[in-house]
């Protein structure tokens, strides 16, 4: 399973100029820090349902014996998968970012030492 990363920031115009909302960055991959997000149970359930729907459509498309033609968005199933993936990302990015544990511990220790 792919790990979700931080959403691109609006200040990063060079990044956004070469960013495809469906496939991510275009060009050489630039490492981004791993970011945890806190999601409500409803959002977590929505991600689970979307994941199952994406998997079902992808399996159906892959197991179809009919000629699929050239790769692309011509097939409505591919467009549906991309739409569901976009919704999945939108729900995930709507969660609040959780600070890394090391940063929280440093802040806690700093508060204890400084009084």
QUIDA-V177036 format. One record per helix or strand. SS is the DSSP state (helix for helix, strand for strand). FROM is the first residue (numbers start at 1). LEN is the number of residues. Records with the same first field share a line. If there is no record, write none. Layout:
SS = FROM-LEN  FROM-LEN
This chain:
strand = 5-1  19-2  24-2  34-1  36-3  96-3
helix = 13-5  41-23  76-18  101-14
